[in-house]
Amino acid sequence: MTPETRSRLLKHLPRLAGVTDRHRLKVLSDIDRALAAEGLTWGAVAAELLQPPSYPEPDVIEADGVLLMVDRILRWPDDLSRGARDFLASMNGQALEARRLGDGNVRLSRRQTAWLYGLYEKAKAERERPVLKVVASEPSTAAVH
């Protein structure tokens, strides 16, 4: 099933809860046309819906690498949200557990990997940004009119 057909079906299916039989028959007719255009049947739709979902393979990162990243991120905690802090605590716990009991690797979803690396890159950019210090302040000499 193409993504376009899937999108059309997802748009039509909630409309099957219409108030009248006439409305529901119209929606079924619209779905039939969408399926026929793709050479699909209701059986093919049911078979696809009954398949177990496929999950992407987890990313595997060495526990020591995760611990290092978490440590470096937490050195610049100024704008970390509560969710980010909780996530980092979880990553830290998983990495310590993997080092202690497992094979030394942490398995993360793609989303977790993206979040961890995103936080790391942000902290790295913060660390590299020059910090300007005000060493002396001169009183303003502007006249007020």
N, C-alpha and C positions, 0 to 999 in steps of 0.2 A: 504494500500500500504506500502510495507516495505521500509525502508530508502535506501536500495540498489537499488530497482526498481526506486524510486523517483530520486536518483542520476543518474541512467542511462537515465531516461527520460530527466532530465535537461541537460544532456550532448548532447542528440540527438536533442532536439527541436530547438536549434539555427541553426543546420545544415539543417533544412527545408528551409532555405533561399538560398539554393544552386542555382547555375546559371542555371543548366539544369533540365528539367523534369526527366531525367533519374536519376540524383543525388537525387532529392527529393523523387522519388519512392523508391530508395534504402534505404533512411533514414526512410521512412514510414514503409518499410518492417522490418527494424531493430527494430523500435518501436513496431510493431505488435508482433514480436517474444518475446521481453521483456515483453510485457503485457500478452501474452499467457503463458509464463513460470510462471507467478504469478496468472494465472486464472483471469486476469482482462480484461476489455473491454475499448474502447474509452469512452463509456458512464460513466464508473466508474471514469475515469480520469477527465472528464468534471465535474461530480458531486463533486469530491474532490476540484477541482479548484474553483467551485462556492460557496463552503461553506465559510461563513465569517471566518476570522482568529480568532483564540482563543488567548486571551492574558492572561498571568498569573495573578493571583490575586496580587494586590499590597501589599507590606509590609507596615504595619502600625506601626509607631514609635511615641511615645509621643513627643509632640513639645518641652517640656522642655529638653528631652534627646537630641534632635537634636541640640538645642541651646547650650547645654553644650559641645557636641562633636565639633561643629563648633568653639566655643570659644577656646577649647583646641588645635584644629588643628592650628588655626591662631596664637597661641603663638609661634609656630616653623615654620614660613613662609619662611625660607631661600630658599627652593628649590621647592616651589609651582609654578606650571605653571599658566599661565593666565587662561587657561581652568578650572583648579582646583579652582582658586580664584573666577571665575564667578560662578562655580557650588556651592561653599560654600555660596556665596552671595545669590544665588537662594534658597538654603536650609534654610538659615537664614530668608529670606523673607517669605517662605512658613510656617515656624514654627511660626513666629510672627503672621501671618495671621490666622493660625489654633488656636492659643491661644486666639486671639482677637475675631474671629467670629465663629470659628468652634467648634468641639468637643474636641479640644486640641490634636488632632492626625494629623500627617503628613503621607500622603500616597505616598510611593516611589516605583518605579519599582525595580525589582531585581537588575538591573544594577546600579541604583542610590544607592541602599542600599550597594551593594558591594563596590562601589567607596567611599562612605562616611566612611564605616568601614575600608577600606584599608587606607585611609588618616589618620583616627584616630589612627590606629595601628602603622603607620609609625611615627606619631607625638609622640605617647606614647613611642616608642622605642628611639626616639631622646632625649626625656626628661630623660629617664633612663640611657642613655649613659653617662659615666663619662666625665667631662670636665677637661682637663689637662691644667694647667696654667704654663707658663714659669716664674719662679720667679727670676732667674738670668741666665745670659748667660756668660759662660767663653770663653775667646778668644782661638782660636785654637792654639795648640802648635805643630802642624804637620809642619815639615820642607818641604819646596818646593825644589825639585831637578831639 
